[in-house]
Amino acid sequence: MVERKKWSENFSEWFNEVIEEAGILDKRYPVKGMNVWLPYGLKIMKNIEKFIHEEMERTDHQEVLFPALIPETEFQKEAEHIAGFEGEVFWVTHAGHEPLDVRLVLRPTSETAMYSMFALWIRSHADLPFKVYQIVNVYRYETKHTRPLIRVREISRFFEAHTAHADFEDAERQIKEDLEIFDNLMKKLAIAYVISKRPEWDKFPGAYYSLGAEVVMPDGRTLQIGTMHNYKQNFAKAYNILYEKEDGTHDYVHQTTFGMSERLLAAVIAIHGDDRGMVLPPTIAPIQVVIVPIPKKGSEEEVYSYAREIEEELKLAGIRVHLDLRDKRPGWKFYDWELKGVPVRIEVGPRDAAEKTVVLARRDKLEKITVSREELVDKVRELFDDIMQYLYERAKEWLESHIKRVDTIEEAKELFNDRRGIVEIPWCGEEECGLKMEEELEAKMLGIPYPEESARVEGKKCPVCGREAKFIARFARTY
Ligand SMILES: Nc1ncnc2c1ncn2[C@@H]1O[C@H](COS(=O)(=O)NC(=O)[C@@H](N)CS)[C@@H](O)[C@H]1O
């Protein structure tokens, strides 16, 4: 039976324990908000990024790599962006003993690093759409409570795609493509999410509008695991990114960005986990099948050779398999691999060797099935598909049971006290009413459902001003 008691009742402690005991990160690094990636955690993150690179390839984004240091002169060019980030950046002011004549910023995100180069690279409509991305470390002086993977000061696996387009319509097409990319990625991680259009007062600094992707974490708070921004010509005007149109005239490009980070791994760990630890989707598990031999006295030889034969066949089938020969009791090994979230465990004892059977223990449902030796590879592959489907269904059910639509502030307050994730309330669309509701609910407005058509509501009143409500607004306590 899958227990998720500690997972839901004391999520923060559960999460920190799993991060440490499963070998994801070491938080003891002597800079607050900066952690060391350990081998197992980094392997999982790199497997996630493999899917990001695949999606970037599929959609003709070129990978680039920009310097991490940005001169203050470049950083200063877009007013809103500055206002949004100047309290959050790390400065480099000296080199050796000498003070620098121009201070440098450690990139918090790379708009102000990239866009003076875009101005050099983009000259004509033939250069558009221009699509680049990078996965780098960026630095933000987060003043809220830092947490491993969730809110760090060095975001060490920061994915940022930056694009330039001939006009607003093509930029909008890019946002739709970003949503498709994101959905493909979430299917690979078996994650269910919602997209909201951020309110005017909570857009990304310098954006025309921002979309946020949220999941509901085990404690009912939401985590923003991806954002897409349409910048219109805001940055192009600040960085003078002009292109020659087919009719020979010039215009500023329209731009978009799309960002994600190691929060994707935080979401996978949190949403699929249970009281025994992580449950990794086979798509990203560094070890998809672990073999634990269970020899009885006098049967060691045939059990180990049977285990090796199985390991060999799975390896040849392209499955990431590990044979655990450590000198530890099987029960100890079961506990360790369950904590690490290995999707399938194979137990082989003397009877299996004799009868040519294999026991498959699935990590998600904690159930076992016995299969015949010759159907092993097919059965393992079937099991992977079944696990992906089960994890996704469970994540979807969790999300849907944590989004509630109400009409009044009082009902919303009750739901928040019961840690119920996202609350949807009718809203007239005016900023002052939105801010008032944030204040009353002690929650953030995630925005309105996207696309906007799905956000419309009829015959409802704004609970603050009593006027006709135009939209449904989503509120949540967030990370
Ligand atoms: N302190 C942080 N720790 C971990 N992940 C973070 C942190 N801050 C932001 N992120 C993640 O990084 C993503 C992109 O960051 S962002 O500010 O929303 N957007 C940008 O920086 C845009 N330039 C797009 S790349 C967010 O959606 C969020 O998932």
The ligand as an ORCA input file, in Angstrom:
! r2SCAN-3c Opt
* xyz 0 1
  N      15.165     31.424     -7.337
  C      14.807     30.468     -8.218
  N      15.163     29.168     -8.004
  C      14.811     28.200     -8.893
  N      14.114     28.429    -10.025
  C      13.737     29.706    -10.262
  C      14.056     30.777     -9.397
  N      13.554     31.931     -9.933
  C      12.945     31.579    -11.084
  N      13.052     30.256    -11.289
  C      12.538     29.491    -12.432
  O      13.035     30.102    -13.616
  C      11.961     30.299    -14.531
  C      12.260     31.508    -15.418
  O      12.470     32.642    -14.582
  S      11.579     33.900    -14.864
  O      12.091     34.953    -14.049
  O      10.218     33.547    -14.643
  N      11.713     34.265    -16.418
  C      12.845     34.736    -16.953
  O      13.877     34.891    -16.319
  C      12.740     35.094    -18.424
  N      13.951     35.783    -18.838
  C      12.553     33.840    -19.225
  S      13.997     32.930    -19.278
  C      10.743     30.469    -13.653
  O       9.581     30.062    -14.352
  C      11.024     29.519    -12.502
  O      10.560     28.219    -12.821
*
